[in-house]
Amino acid sequence: MKELHEARGIFRNEYDVKSELVRASQVAEILSIPISTLHQLVREGRFPIRHQKIGRLTLFALDELALWHIRQRNARALDVTQRLASRKAAPNDF
């Protein structure tokens, strides 16, 4: 899947991800959220990407993070497309 390869490349290049397992601190940086928020979401079972605990570390699979990123990007693109289509269909109020 070309998109998966591209998303993995983004994380490797832009966020210096070097392995197949991504530390919680890197995931928080990628998502631009505080690490405490990420840990809270994980504890509450509200974070959409599965994780693995190894000792005190919380790790996420790079492929799952990349697939989630692709789904989010596609959902945003669909939302924008739908909003643009509804504007064209709506009568002009001017």
Secondary structure, 3 states (H helix, E strand, C coil): CHHHHHHHHHHHHHCCCCCCEEEHHHHHHHHCCCHHHHHHHHHCCCCCCCEEEECCEEEEEHHHHHHHHHHHHHHHHHHHHHHHHHHHHCCCCC
